[in-house]
Amino acid sequence: MRKDLYGEMFVQEKTYWWHVAKRRLVCEAIGKAKKSQKILDAGCGTGALITDLEKLGYQCWGGDASPEALKFCQKRGLKNFWLLNFEKKLPTKNNFFDKISCLDVLEHVAKDDNLLKEFSRTLETNGRLYITVPAYRFLWSYWDQMLGHKRRYSKGELVELLNNCGFRVCRASYFNSFLLLPVFVIRCFKSGIKDQKSDFVEVPKWLNFLLIVVSRIESFFVLKSLTPFGLSIFVEAQKK
């Protein structure tokens, strides 16, 4: 991801609807920690999800491939985080974590199957993996290039990939369904502009609040795997 976007993310994550809604969806899926459960946020970015997970009672570790991102983790006062190379073996013991979250990371990795196998190795038996990725190849645009994506997925492709890498998919759904058409139109319109800026544009407070409410309603259907299309994909999988 472009370095300048991390500073923007650090400022926006607390209140901007996109970040708030995604973290809440994942936290609802993960639930409160049972006893002293350990969780890794792989691709932790500036660390906002780790802060939320600690409130749920988890012992948290974070890892990111960007030194710039980890500087913001330090600003949050987080302690257990690593600079990771997701193309190589993770610096963790076998069967160490109870759960792993991996939000919008898999699409950045050249060999996504190798990373999933590493997650399987580091999870305990029956441990859970929570993933979000961008959906649909036809949505590929300047935004994917700015973020350093290598691919976008369909739900079927992601489920098959997880099945082949040691996981059983428990639930899988598209989300941000209400954004699919407007985002497609906007990105087609902006594709001819050379000097691209972030898609996370400032919105009025009332609209930000409304989008958070709509996302919360949608999450009910996402967690029941009932959303048939959307801008992104959410999957919860269990280590076989």
N, C-alpha and C positions, 0 to 999 in steps of 0.2 A: 504494500500500500504506500502511496505517496507520503513522505515524511510530514508534510504540512497538515495532512488530514488528522494526525494523532492529536495535535493541539486542539483542533476543532472538536474532535470526539470527546476529549477530556472535559471540555466546557459543556458540551451538549448532553452528555450521557445522563445527567441527573434528571433533566426535564423534557428533553426532546422525545416526542411520542414514539418514533421508530425504535429508539434504544430502550425506552421504558417498557414498551409493549413486548419486545422480544425477550428481555430479561424476565419479565413477569411470567410469560408463557413457559419459559424453561424452568423457572423456580417452582411454578405450580406443578409441573410434571415431575420434578425431582422430589419435592416434598421435604418435610423436616427430617433432620438427621436422626437415625436410631443409634443411641449410645454415642460412641466416638468414631463416626464414620469419616473416612478420608476421601477427598474429592480433588481431582485435578481439572483446572480450567485450561485446556490446551488451546493456545492462541488467545491469551487473556486480554490482549490489547492494553488499555489503560487501567484495567483492574476493577471496573464497576461491578461486574458479575460476582467477583470474589467477595466484595463487600456485602452483597446481598446474600451469598451463600453462607458467610460467616454468621449472619443474623439468624440463619436457619439451623445453626448449631454444628456445621461441618468444620473439620480441620482442612484447611484449604492450601493447595499449592497452585501456582500459576506458572505458565511458560509461554514465551512468545519469541518469534524469530527476529523481532525488531528491537534493537537497543533503545531506540527512540521511545517505543511504547513502554518499556520497562522503567524509563525515567519517570513516567507519569505514575506507574505503580508505586515507586518510591515516594512520590508526592502524596499519595493516598495513605502512606504509612504502612503499606503491606510488606511482609517479610519473606515469606516462602515463595520465591519465584526464580525461574531460570531463564537464561537465554538458550533457546532451543533451535536445533536444525531439524525440521520436520521431515527432511529427506534421509535422516540417519536414525540409528537406534536411540530411543529415549533413555536418559540417564536415570532410570528407575528400576527397582527390583521387580521380579515376577510377582504377580498376584498381590500387588501392594495397595492399589486403590479400590475403594468400594464403588465409586462412580467417576465418570469422566464427562465433562462437557466440552464440546468442540463447535463453537458457533462461528459460521462463515469463515472456516479455515480450510476445509478439505479441497475447495476449489482452487486454492493457491498452490497446492502440492503437486509436483510432477507425477509421483507414483502414489496416488491416493490409497491403493490397495495395501502398500507396504505400511503406511501410517496406521491404517485400520488394524492390521495384524499386530502392530506394536501396541495399540490400545488393548487388543485382546490379551496380549502377553502381560501387560501391567495391571489389568483388572483381575480381581479375585473371581473365582467360579461363581457364575450367576450375577456378576457385577453388571452395572448398567452404563450405557453410553447414550448421550444426548447430543444430537447433531442438528444444525441448521445449515442449509446451502441455498444458493440462488437457483431458481427454476428456469427451465426452457432455453434451448439453444437459440430460438428465434428472437429472444430478448437481448442477445449479445450486442454490446454497444461500447461507446467511449467510456462509460462508467466502469465496465468490467476491466478495461485497459488501465484506467486510473487506479483501480484497486489491486491490480496485479493478478486477476483471475486467469486460470488456464482453461476453465470449462464451466458450463452450467449443466444441471442435471434434470432428468425427469424423475418422478417418484419411483417408477418401476426400475430404472437404472440404479438408483441408490439402494433400493431394497435388495436387488440382486447382488450388488457389490458387497453389501454387509453380510448377506448369506454366505458368500464365497470367502469371507474373511474371518469366520469363526463366531458370527453373531446370529441370533434369532430376533427378527424384528417384532416388537410388541405393539407398536403403533406408528403409523406413518400418515402424514397429511400435508397438503399444501396449506399455506397461510398468506396473509395479506392479499386475499382474493379481491377485495374492493379496489385495490390499486392496479390490478393487472392491465386493464384497458387504458386508464389515464397515463400510466408510466410508459406503456408501449408508444402511445401517441407523442408524449413529451420527448422521449429519447429519439424517435424518428425525426422530430422537428429540430432537435439540438445536434443531431449527428453531423450536420454540415458546418458547425461552428468550430473554429480551430482552437481557441483558448478556452478550454472547458474548465468550469468550476464545479464544486461539490454539488451533488443532487440534494444534499440535506440543507435545503434553503430555509431561511427563517420564515415561520408562519405566525399569524396572529395567535394570541393566547387562546381565544375561543375555539379556533380551528384545531390547535394542538390538543386541547382538552377533548374536543369531539372525536378526534382520531384515536385518542387513548381509550375513550369509551367504546367506540366501534371495535377496536382491536380486542378489548376485554370480552365483548360479546362473542366475537369470532373465536376466541381461544376456547370457549366451551365446546364448539364443534371440532376445532383442531385436535383437542385432546381426546376426542372420541373418533378421530380419523374420518371425519365426515365432510371435510372441505375438498371438493373435487378439482379445484384449480387455484392458482395464486402466484404471487411473485416469488415466493420462497417455499422451501420444504422443511418440515420438522420431522425427525425420526427419533424414537426411543428404541434401543436394541439391547438385548441381554446376551452376555457372553455364554456360549454353549458349554 
